[in-house]
Amino acid sequence: MPNGARPQAIAIDPKDNYAYIADQNRPNIYVLDINPNSATYHTVVQTIAIDSPSGLQQLTINSDSRKLFITASDSNIHVININPLDKPTNLTSNPRKWHQQIGKILTPNGAMGITTTSDPSKITFTSGNPGTDGSGFGVLEITNSNPLSFAAEARYANLSLGSDFDYFDVNEGVAVTVMKDGRYAFVAGRNSRGNNNPTDARQGGNIGIIKDPLGPNPQLVAATRPIPDSLTNNLALSSDGKYLIASYPTINLGGSSYVFDVEEMIKAIENPGNYKLDARDRGVDTWGFQASNQRNATTADLARVPIDDINPLVSIAADYEITGGNWINNFAFSVPDGTNRAPIGIGGNPKGLE
């Protein structure tokens, strides 16, 4: 890396020729040669300048491996042409703008988390804005892929869930991942504002679930249990799409990874009536559940009750929940005694996932 570089994020092209590294302090992308058969292996062979006044945040490569998308603190999504077919044979000219910026798209409330989808024309992103969840999730769709006349349009969905006056929401979306079939997306809500000045002991970082994220009307339909003092900041799907893994650093540096069952999430969203809640919205097998006043959960409950309370089988390694208090104005959180589904404690400040 150049002297003074501060790597922030990395994306590797599927052919394993280059790693693209974003600098968090400078508007630069460093191109690292990772081809072991190359004479410049493990060398930064190029620095791509980005049209931004400050450093960069996250980056992703679309699914046809032709474009690199970068979020930056200037609220733009910047686009670079990395199509290997456009690489010039004569180094004195670059008519197809290979390894050059070919566009940027301004977003209304910022751009932070960004990820590819199975559709090469669509990229999803989040705003990462701690002050508003309006336009907190976005889809960027390429309308002209020609690097000489590149164009794209964005559409947005608010990260709002149920009432604006309860503890349960998805605030400050900082990362996103999408199922291969495009049915659902998952957004990491960091909720730094709620953690720093909680008005309810149940506030914290969590994960939002967006239905039909690539369609004309993406909608936040459910979310996991907020974890007090946690700053959820990244997430990834397993290669088979069965598990969602998220990093939950905490204010006191006692970070953990949480693992969720994607199929169990979808079951609860699509058939909530198969699950029971009691009068205080506690699910079966959660602490304090009272079977004497149970009822069937409804779709409306998904907007105000954590999905892992409605269906505890959502948790693979995520059992950190209310285990004491009066469930009115006093709540005590811990890992339940006897559980084999506790979060994976790794300490420190876990961040990146891939």
N, C-alpha and C positions, 0 to 999 in steps of 0.2 A: 504494500500500500504506500501511496505517497506520504511524505512527512506531514503529520498533523491530521491525517484522515481519521474519521470517526465512523466506522461501518455501522449501519443501522438495520439493514435488511438485505437479503440475498435471494436471487432467483437463478436457477440453472436451466439452460436450454436442454430440451429433451434428447438432443444428440450428444450431450456431454462435451461440447466443444468450449463453451464459455459459461462463466458465472458472472452475473451482473450484480454489483454491490452498490447500494445506495449509501451516500454519506449524509449523516444527520446534521452536520454543521455547514456543509457546502452543497451547492446545487450541482453535484457531480455524480455520475455513474461510472464506476471503475469496472472495466472489462478484464476479467481474469481468465487466462488461457488454462483450461483444465483437461485438455487432450493430452494423455500421457505419451502419445507418439509425436507431439509437436516439439519443435526446437525451442519454443518459448513457453514450455509447460511451467505452470505455477508462476507466471509473470503477468503483471498488469500490462496489457498490450495497447490499451487505449483508455482515455478518459473522455466520456461524453458529457458535454456541458448541457445543462437543463436551463430553460428560460424561466428561472425562478429567483426571487431576491434572497432566498435563504435555503436552509437544508431540506432534505427529503425524508420521507417517512416509510412507506411500504411500496412493494412492487410485485407484479405478477406478469406471467407470459400467457397469452391467450392460447386456446387449445390447438390451433394450427401452427403454433410456434413462429408466427410471423411478426407479432407486435409485442412490445414491452410497455406496460402501463405503470406509471409511478404516481403516487400521491405525494403532495408537498404541502408545507404550511401556508402557501399562498392561496389555498382553497381550489387549486387547479388539479386536474388529472392530466399528466403529461404522457405523450405517446412517442415511442421510438420504433423505427423500422429495424427489425432484426431478421428479416426474411433471408435465409442463406442464398436464395436464388437471386437476390438483389446485390450480393456482394460483388464489388467491381473486380474485374480481372486486371485492370490497369489502375495502379494506385494513384495516378495523377488525376483521375476523375472519378466521380461518384454520382452518376446520373440518376440513380434510383434512391438516393439518400439512405444508403445502408449505414446503420449505426449513427443515425442522426435523428434529432427530434423532428417529427412530422406534424404534430398538432398538440393542442391543449384545450381542455374543456373546463370552464369555470363552473363551480358548484355553489349553491346558495348559502350553505352553512358549513362548508369545509369538506375535506376528503381525507380519510386516514386509512382504515382497513380496506383491502382490495383483494379480490380473488378471481380466478378464472372460472369458467363454466364449460360444460361439454359442448356448448354452442360457441364456435370461434368468434362469432359476431357480438357476443354479449359478455360483459364483465360486471360483477357486482362490487359494491363498495359501501362503506359507512362513513358518516361525517366525523365521528370522534368529538363532537361538540359537547362540552360539559354544560353549556347554558341552555340548550334547546334540543329537543328530539324531533323537531320538525324537519322533514326531509332527511331523517337519520339513516335511511337505507336507500340505496340507489342502484339502478341498472343503467350501464352505459352500453348503447347499441351502435355498432359501426354501420354507417349508412353509405360510406364510400371507402373501400379498403386500399385504394390506389395511394401509394405513399406520396405521390406528387399532388394529390388533391384530396387528402384524407379528410373525412368528416365523420362525426358521431353525435348522437343525441342522448340525453339522460332523462330518465323519469324517476320519480321518488315515491317513497312511502314514509309516513311518520312512524316513529317508534313509540306509539301510544297504545296502552293496553288497559281497558276498563276505565275506572274513575281516575281523575287527575288528583284526587285528594286522599288516596290510600298509599300504603307503603309499597304496593306490588306493581312494578313496572319494569321497563328495560331502559335504562338511562345511559347515555354516552356510549353509543355503539362504536367500538374500536377495532373490531375484527369480524370477518364473515367467512363462512364456507357454505357450499351448495352441494346438495345430493347430485349424483351423476344423472339421475333421471329428471332433475329439475323440479321435483314436487315440493321440496322444502329447502329453506336456507336457515342457517343458525347464526345468530349475532351475539358476540360477547359484549355485555353491558358493563362497563367499568364502574360507573356510578361513583366517581370520586367526590362529587358534591354531597351525595347522600351519606357517604362514609365519613366525610369531614365534619358534617353538621347534621347528624341524624335526628329526625323528628319522630322516628319510630325505631325501636330496638331491632326490628326485623329487616331494616334496610341493609343493602349490600350489593355486591356485584353478582350478576347471574347471566343466564343465556336466554335469548328470545328466539322463538320459532316462527318463521315467516312462511305462510302458505302461498304456493304458486308465485315464487319470487321473480320468475322471468316472464310472467304473463302481464296483461295490461293493468291488473289491479292487485299487486302484491299486498298481503295483509299480515300484520303481526297477530297471531292467534293464541299464543300460549307462551309460557316462560317457566324456567326452573326456579327453584327456591333461592331467593337472595341470601347470600352468606355474609353476615355482618363482618365488617373490617376487611373484606376482601375486595380486590381490584381486578376482577376478571379481565384478562387482556389478550388472550389468544385462544384459538380453538382449531381443531382439525378432525376430519373424518378418517377412520381407518380405511385401508385400501379396499376392503370388501363393503364399506359403507354401513357396517353394522353398529359401530361404536363411535361416539362423539367424545373426544378427549379435549379438555380445556385446562388452561393454566390459571390458577387463582393465587397470585401473590397477595400477601396481606400487609397491613400497615405495620405490623411488628416483625416483618420478615420471616414469618412462619409459613411460607407458601406451600401449596399442594397442587397436585393434578387431580381433577375429577373426571370420572368416566361414566357415560350415560348410554343406555340402550336405545338406539334410534327406533327400532321396531316397536318397542313399548311406548315410546313417545307418540308415534303415529297412531297406535291403537287407541290411546287415550283421547287424541284429538278427533279421530274419526268416529269413535264410539264411546263418548264419555258416560253414557247411561249404563255401561257395563261395570262401573265403579261406584263405590259408596263413599259418602261423606257424612259426618255427624253434624250436630247443630252448630258446632264451632269450626266447621270446614276442615276437620281432621279426617284423613283417609285411613282405611283399614291398615293395621300394623304400624301406624304412627303413634307416638306417645300420647296417652290420654284418650284415645278413640273410644267413644261410647256407642256400642252397638244398639242400645235401646232406643236411640233417636236417629238412626241412620236413614239416609235417603239416597236415591240415585243421583249421581252427578249429572250436570247438564252442560251444554256448550257454553252457556253464560258463565258457568263456574270457571272455565279456562281463563277468563279475563281477570279473575280476582283471586284464584287459588293456584299455588304452584303445581305444575304438572306432576312433579315427583311426590307431592302430597296426595294428589288424586290417584295416581298409580305408582306405588312405591317400587314396583319392578323396573321403573325407569332407571333407578340407581344400580350401577354396576360397582362403582367405587365413588359414591357421593353421599354417604349417610352422615351428614352433619346437619342436625335439625333441632327443633325445639324439643327439649327433654325435661323441662320444668317451668315453673311459673304458673300464673293463673289464666293465661290465654286471653286476658283482657287488656292489661296495661303492664304486664310483667312477663318477660320471656327469657328463658335460659337455654342457650344453645350448647350442644356437645355432640360427640359421637355416641350413639346409643350403646348401652352395655350389651355385649354378646353379639353385635353385628359382625358379619364378615364382609361388609361392603363399605368400609371406611375409606375416605379419600386417601390418596397416595401422598403421604407427607414427604416432601423433598427439601423443605427449608429454603432459605435464601429468597430469591426474587425470580421465580420461574417466569419466562416470557415466551420465547419462540417455540413454535410447534410446526411440524411439517408432516 
